Amino acid sequence: MRFEDLNIVAPILKALKEEKYEEPTSIQQKAIPLVLNRNDVLGSAQTGTGKTAAFAIPILQHLFTDRRENNNSRQIHALILTPTRELAIQIGESFTTYGKYTGNKNTVIFGGVSQGAQINALRKGVEVLVATPGRLLDLMDQGHINLKDIKYFVLDEADRMLDMGFIHDIRKIIAKLPVKRQSLFFSATMPKNIVELSRKILKNPEKVEVSPVSSTAETIQQYLYYTNRSTKNDLLFHILQDQKLDQVLVFAKTKHGADKIVRNLKKKKIHSAAIHGDKAQNQRQKALTQFKDGEIRVLVATDIAARGIDIDKLKYVINYDIPNVAETYVHRIGRSGRAGEEGTAISICEPEENAFIKDIEKLINQKIQLVGENPFPQTDKPMTDSEKKEWEKEKKQRKKEFFAARDKKQNRPHSSKNRGKRR
Ligand code: AMP
């Protein structure tokens, strides 16, 4: 099938051609005709399947044809709600790209940066608003945004939205939307609470589904190293000796962990940067751009920061930490091998994470291939529960001692409030 077969208007076809999109992906083939037909859609698809274009293209087409009848392009007619800033920026870029020749105006709003520029953009008038829930509500409360003219509403990555605790925000936002509208709802997984939420938003939806979460992994080559916690860094460095791994996205469990990995890689002269929630928005954007431009070889990210990051032609993902939720593993490795490209995912597992690998293998219904040549094999045993307790106690004690010693050195009273404060 070609995009021409989907009744897409010429200005959008021209933009797609320039993007070198040859044929619509499966979700696009299914969803575009339904959205053009003004159906509500319940889409089960994850990032990497081309779902952004699956909603952006038909919405742009509606706006383009609506505008011919009613010349007002300065009101917000489409709202795309998405969980993270990175995803919001990428969706905004997609609207700009596909809508290059339709005269569409969009803007993106998200938290963590000052409101000024976003308010200015809104004042000039936009047709498409891409937003994260918190900032949208803030600007609505301050009277900068009114949703009364919304005709098209997209809730993107609904499962992540709920995971991130946005349910109340979403309810508040939906309550302000006009009843007469077209709604599209996308989620990678469809547990009960998501289906319930979709019922509140959609009217007689058509369902479309691509690659259920457990089968996406089949297209990605997956390898596994068992090692000890103390040798993870050495093993990562050993893996990166292979120059075939030209650009790698490394996943870390925590922000602190991500920074530590970058520090170690830098010591080994490997160009790298970390992105996570404690980094300022411009730092995150800079790291992402440098990675996309090939100036950085290794980008280390936490799950939330990496959500929705779209790096064309990324082939390698390394799980420095194994996620304790099996679905997260599938989301992570799905960052490689996007839009049908080949991908490779390498996981580094320490004893405490052995059980997570079992869960993952159960979900993906396959055994991850063990790498035979491993200079740092796992020798430690997972800690027993009582050892873990002991270890946690010890860690707490060491932390207490560290802060007490620091406070003493800086001549200030030791209190838990001072913890972590830098001067
Ligand atoms: P998404 O699932 O929306 O995050 O899209 C994943 C990637 O696929 C993005 O880099 C898109 O630019 C790309 N993409 C989307 N649709 C197509 C298509 N029909 N042909 C080639 N690439 C596409």
Residues whose N, C-alpha, C, O or C-beta is under 5 A from the ligand:
A	BS01	AMP	Y21 E22 E23 P24 T25 Q46 T47 G48 T49 G50 K51 T52 A53 D310 R338 A339
